Amino acid sequence: LAETDATTLSIDAGVGGVWEKKPLFDVQASGATAFSEKFVKKLSSSATLTQGLTALYRTEDFGNALYVFNAGVAASLTAHTQVKVELLDIYKRRVAPGFENNDVAVIVGLVFKR
């Protein structure tokens, strides 16, 4: 959608299939549509900001959807290592009884690059 040396913004859409197995139930299969957006901003030669949003819908029931949001920052420590901190938020519209709709995690990682 937009790309410069420091900034990238992209969107995609697609179709496919979903197979879901819930406890005590048989596997449910459905067609699916997916939409996503991704943003990357180089803050400097050693730091990057990322953000993304993905939505996955079942074709037979668009109310049964999965949304994934992520935002993070990465900073180079050396030419071959990087530290990354990311917020991940997963929301499912319909879940099995006893489960939460929303799950939020903070992920801290050390990345090794060749």
Residue pairs with C-beta under 8 A, 6 or more apart in sequence:
1 9
1 10
1 11
2 8
2 9
3 9
3 10
5 42
6 41
6 42
7 39
7 40
7 41
7 42
8 38
8 39
8 40
9 37
9 38
9 39
10 37
10 38
11 35
11 36
11 37
11 38
12 34
12 35
12 36
13 33
13 34
13 35
13 36
14 33
14 34
15 31
15 32
15 33
15 34
15 59
16 31
16 32
16 34
17 29
17 30
17 31
17 32
18 29
18 30
18 31
18 32
18 56
18 58
19 27
19 28
19 29
20 27
20 28
20 29
20 30
21 27
21 28
22 28
22 96
23 96
25 96
30 58
30 59
30 60
30 61
31 58
31 59
31 60
32 56
32 57
32 58
32 59
33 56
33 57
33 59
34 54
34 55
34 56
34 57
35 54
35 55
36 52
36 53
36 54
36 55
37 52
37 53
37 54
38 50
38 51
38 52
39 50
39 51
39 52
40 48
40 49
40 50
40 51
41 48
41 49
41 50
42 48
43 49
43 73
45 76
46 75
46 76
47 73
47 74
47 75
47 76
48 73
48 74
48 75
49 71
49 72
49 73
50 70
50 71
50 72
50 73
50 74
50 86
51 70
51 71
51 72
52 68
52 69
52 70
52 71
53 67
53 68
53 69
53 70
54 67
54 68
55 65
55 66
55 67
56 65
56 66
56 67
56 68
57 64
57 65
58 64
58 65
63 93
63 94
64 93
64 94
65 92
65 93
66 90
66 91
66 92
66 93
67 90
67 91
67 92
68 88
68 89
68 90
68 91
69 87
69 88
69 89
69 91
70 86
70 87
70 88
70 89
71 86
71 87
72 84
72 85
72 86
72 87
72 107
73 84
73 85
73 86
74 82
74 83
74 84
74 85
74 111
75 82
75 83
75 84
76 82
77 83
80 112
80 113
80 114
81 110
81 111
81 112
81 113
82 110
82 111
82 113
83 108
83 109
83 110
83 111
84 107
84 108
84 109
84 110
84 111
85 106
85 107
85 108
85 109
86 106
86 107
86 109
87 104
87 105
87 106
87 107
88 104
88 105
88 106
88 107
89 102
89 103
89 104
90 102
90 103
90 104
91 101
91 102
91 103
92 101
92 102
93 101
95 101
